[in-house]
């Protein structure tokens, strides 16, 4: 567990350096922040799951021997094995979340997004622990358990709504969308990070044109006259944030898009199937997954025995 903690801290620091003090100016910045949040949570999950399985299997022989001597019940061992990981998960969250959160300028407008980030990452890591212990109890060796667990994890990751939006999924795949626990962790993290933020971005790129109202009005008239398909009812952006009225045709070529609220782009366009009002439901679903996996592990430990004589 100590080695796991050190490795996670190292790649979290490296990952945070990629997005160090990132600010939101355009769509690329929004996508970068979404990638930052999603891959921090998912890669941490994959690594924790993959490294846990061999250690869980190393305790199997001791468990079989002590269970045969009626030293404790399957239920006691099952929950003890899951609860013993909580201190390490807590230390990991307390050391890595501040790194990724403050180094990459995530939402610090209020305390709630940070508190939610801590809670969600803690639950998803505990869920990974439960999934790793379930795989270790179900399969006869570490390699089979790792391949099956990581394969299932990556599959669920694809259907979470980040890589492929829900509206683009063929209807036979929709059950996978709702079954993916990454859908609920991503929904909670994304909506709490972007809900209520005051940042505005240029869509798709550029810098906002900041001029006096009468200058903006003249610019909009020119746009309406020469570029009929360009929106004239919203703040506009150009490559450098300037517009020279003395050279209107040249300046029109530098127009890059419109300025909108970052919250509106993420929650009403990019991830419009995610709902901020589901933030507590998302945590509840993650906790429900943990309970289900612990129950399945208990059932497997009662009826499956991989001991070889």
C-alpha positions in Angstrom: 0.0 0.0 0.0 2.9 2.4 0.7 4.4 1.7 -2.7 0.9 2.3 -4.3 0.6 5.6 -2.5 4.1 6.8 -3.6 3.4 5.8 -7.2 0.0 7.5 -7.3 1.5 10.7 -5.8 4.2 10.7 -8.5 1.9 10.3 -11.5 -0.6 12.8 -9.9 2.2 15.4 -9.6 3.3 14.8 -13.2 -0.3 14.9 -14.4 -1.0 18.1 -12.5 2.1 19.7 -14.2 0.4 19.2 -17.6 -2.5 21.4 -16.5 -0.6 23.7 -14.1 -2.6 26.8 -13.3 -4.8 26.2 -16.3 -7.4 28.9 -17.0 -10.6 28.8 -19.1 -10.5 30.8 -22.3 -11.9 28.6 -25.0 -13.2 25.1 -25.8 -9.7 23.5 -25.7 -9.3 24.8 -22.1 -12.7 23.3 -21.1 -11.8 20.0 -22.7 -8.4 20.0 -21.0 -10.1 20.5 -17.6 -12.6 17.7 -18.3 -9.7 15.4 -19.3 -7.8 16.4 -16.2 -10.7 15.5 -13.8 -11.8 12.4 -15.7 -8.3 10.8 -16.2 -7.2 11.7 -12.7 -10.1 9.7 -11.2 -10.0 6.9 -13.8 -6.3 6.3 -13.9 -6.1 6.3 -10.1 -8.9 3.7 -10.1 -7.2 1.5 -12.6 -3.9 1.5 -10.8 -5.4 0.9 -7.4 -7.5 -2.0 -8.7 -4.6 -3.6 -10.6 -2.1 -3.5 -7.7 -4.6 -4.6 -5.1 -5.4 -8.0 -6.6 -2.0 -9.8 -6.0 -1.9 -8.7 -2.3 -5.5 -9.9 -1.8 -4.6 -13.3 -3.3 -1.6 -13.6 -1.1 -3.9 -13.7 1.9 -6.0 -16.5 0.5 -4.1 -19.5 1.9 -4.1 -18.0 5.4 -7.9 -17.3 5.0 -8.6 -20.9 4.0 -6.6 -22.3 6.9 -8.1 -20.1 9.5 -11.6 -20.5 8.1 -11.2 -24.3 8.3 -10.4 -23.9 12.0 -13.5 -21.8 12.5 -11.5 -18.8 13.8 -13.9 -16.3 12.3 -16.8 -16.2 9.9 -16.7 -15.4 6.2 -18.7 -12.3 6.8 -16.2 -11.0 9.3 -13.2 -11.6 7.0 -15.1 -10.1 4.0 -15.8 -6.8 5.7 -12.5 -6.6 7.5 -10.7 -7.0 4.2 -12.6 -4.1 2.8 -12.4 -1.8 5.8 -8.7 -2.3 6.3 -8.1 -0.4 3.0 -9.9 2.7 4.2 -7.0 4.3 6.1 -4.8 3.9 3.0 -7.5 5.3 0.8 -7.9 8.3 3.1 -4.2 9.0 3.1 -4.1 8.7 -0.7 -7.0 11.1 -1.1 -5.6 13.6 1.4 -2.2 13.7 -0.4 -3.3 13.5 -4.1 -6.5 15.5 -4.3 -4.9 18.8 -3.1 -2.2 18.4 -5.6 -4.5 17.9 -8.6 -7.1 20.4 -7.3 -5.0 23.4 -6.4 -2.2 23.0 -9.0 -4.7 22.9 -11.9 -7.0 25.7 -10.7 -10.1 23.6 -10.2 -13.3 25.3 -8.7 -12.4 27.2 -5.6 -15.4 29.7 -5.7 -16.9 27.9 -2.7 -16.0 25.1 -0.3 -18.6 22.6 -1.6 -16.9 21.6 -4.9 -13.7 20.7 -3.1 -15.5 18.8 -0.3 -17.5 16.9 -3.0 -14.3 16.1 -4.9 -12.8 14.6 -1.7 -16.0 12.5 -1.0 -16.4 11.3 -4.6 -12.8 10.2 -5.0 -12.9 8.4 -1.7 -16.0 6.5 -2.6 -14.7 5.6 -6.1 -11.4 4.3 -4.7 -13.2 2.3 -2.1 -15.4 0.9 -4.9 -12.2 -0.1 -6.8 -11.0 -1.8 -3.6 -14.2 -3.8 -3.4 -14.0 -4.6 -7.1 -10.4 -5.9 -6.8 -11.3 -8.0 -3.8 -14.3 -9.5 -5.6 -12.1 -10.4 -8.6 -9.4 -11.9 -6.3 -12.0 -14.1 -4.7 -13.7 -15.1 -8.0 -10.6 -16.1 -10.1 -8.0 -18.7 -9.3 -4.9 -16.6 -10.0 -3.8 -13.0 -10.0 -3.4 -12.6 -13.8 -6.9 -13.8 -14.5 -8.4 -11.6 -11.9 -6.4 -8.5 -13.1 -7.3 -9.0 -16.7 -11.0 -9.6 -16.0 -11.3 -6.6 -13.5 -9.4 -4.1 -15.6 -11.2 -5.2 -18.8 -14.6 -4.7 -17.1 -13.3 -1.3 -15.7 -12.2 0.0 -19.1 -15.5 -1.2 -20.7 -17.5 0.7 -18.1 -15.3 3.7 -18.6 -16.2 3.9 -22.3 -19.9 4.0 -21.5 -19.8 6.7 -18.8 -20.8 9.6 -21.1 -17.5 11.4 -21.4 -15.9 9.4 -24.2 -19.2 8.8 -26.0 -22.1 11.0 -25.0 -25.3 9.3 -24.1 -27.2 10.7 -27.1 -24.6 9.1 -29.5 -25.0 5.7 -28.0 -27.1 3.1 -29.9 -30.1 2.1 -27.8 -28.8 -1.4 -27.1 -25.8 0.1 -25.2 -27.9 2.4 -23.0 -28.1 -0.2 -20.1 -24.3 -0.1 -20.0 -24.5 3.7 -19.6 -26.7 3.4 -16.6 -24.7 0.5 -15.2 -21.4 2.2 -15.4 -20.4 3.6 -12.0 -18.0 6.0 -13.8 -21.2 7.7 -15.2 -22.1 8.6 -11.6 -18.7 9.7 -10.4 -18.1 11.7 -13.6 -21.6 13.3 -13.3 -21.0 14.3 -9.8 -17.4 15.6 -10.4 -18.2 17.5 -13.6 -21.4 19.1 -12.5 -20.1 20.3 -9.1 -16.9 21.7 -10.8 -18.7 23.7 -13.5 -21.9 24.6 -11.7 -22.0 28.3 -10.8 -18.5 29.2 -12.1 -18.2 32.7 -13.5 -15.7 31.9 -16.2 -16.6 32.7 -19.8 -15.0 31.1 -22.9 -14.8 31.8 -26.6 -16.6 29.1 -28.6 -14.8 27.5 -30.3 -11.6 29.6 -29.8 -10.1 33.1 -29.7 -10.3 36.0 -27.2 -13.4 38.2 -26.4 -13.6 41.6 -28.1 -13.7 44.1 -25.3 -14.8 47.5 -26.7 -17.1 50.4 -25.9 -20.8 49.6 -26.5 -21.0 51.8 -29.5 -18.0 50.1 -31.1 -19.5 46.7 -30.5 -22.7 47.9 -32.1 -20.8 49.0 -35.2 -19.0 45.7 -35.3 -22.2 43.7 -35.1 -23.6 45.8 -38.0 -20.6 44.9 -40.1 -20.9 41.3 -39.2 -24.6 41.2 -40.1 -23.8 42.9 -43.4 -20.9 40.7 -44.5 -21.4 37.4 -42.6 -25.0 36.5 -42.5 -24.4 33.1 -40.8 -22.4 34.6 -37.9 -24.4 35.2 -34.7 -24.9 38.9 -34.0 -26.8 38.6 -30.7 -24.0 37.4 -28.5 -20.5 38.7 -27.4 -18.0 37.9 -30.1 -14.4 36.8 -30.2 -11.5 37.2 -32.5 -8.0 35.7 -32.8 -6.4 38.5 -30.7 -9.4 40.1 -29.0 -9.3 43.1 -31.3 -11.4 44.5 -34.2 -10.1 47.4 -36.3 -13.1 49.4 -37.7 -10.7 51.1 -40.2 -10.0 47.7 -41.7 -13.4 45.9 -41.4 -12.8 43.2 -44.1 -9.5 42.2 -42.7 -10.9 42.2 -39.1 -13.9 40.1 -40.1 -11.5 37.3 -41.2 -10.1 37.2 -37.7 -13.5 36.5 -36.1 -13.3 33.1 -34.3 -16.6 32.6 -32.5 -18.9 33.8 -29.7 -18.4 34.2 -25.9 -20.6 32.1 -23.7 -20.5 31.0 -20.0 -18.3 28.0 -19.4 -21.0 26.5 -17.2 -23.5 26.7 -20.0 -21.2 25.0 -22.5 -20.4 22.1 -20.2 -23.7 21.4 -18.6 -26.0 22.3 -21.5 -23.9 21.1 -24.5 -20.9 18.9 -23.8 -22.5 16.9 -20.9 -26.1 17.9 -21.2 -27.2 14.5 -19.9 -25.5 15.2 -16.6 -27.6 16.9 -13.9 -26.3 18.9 -11.0 -29.4 18.0 -9.0 -28.2 14.3 -9.1 -25.0 15.0 -7.1 -26.1 13.3 -3.9 -27.8 10.5 -5.9 -24.5 9.9 -7.6 -22.7 9.4 -4.3 -25.5 7.1 -3.2 -25.1 4.9 -6.3 -21.4 4.6 -5.7 -22.0 3.5 -2.1 -24.6 1.1 -3.4 -22.1 -0.4 -5.8 -19.7 -0.9 -2.9 -22.3 -2.8 -0.9 -23.3 -4.9 -3.9 -19.7 -5.9 -4.6 -19.0 -6.7 -0.9 -22.2 -8.9 -0.9 -21.0 -10.6 -4.1 -17.6 -11.2 -2.6 -19.2 -12.8 0.4 -21.2 -15.1 -1.8 -18.2 -16.2 -3.8 -16.1 -16.7 -0.6 -18.8 -19.0 0.8 -19.3 -21.2 -2.4 -16.0 -20.9 -4.3 -12.8 -22.5 -3.0 -9.6 -22.3 -5.0 -7.5 -24.2 -2.5 -5.3 -26.9 -4.2 -4.2 -29.9 -2.4 
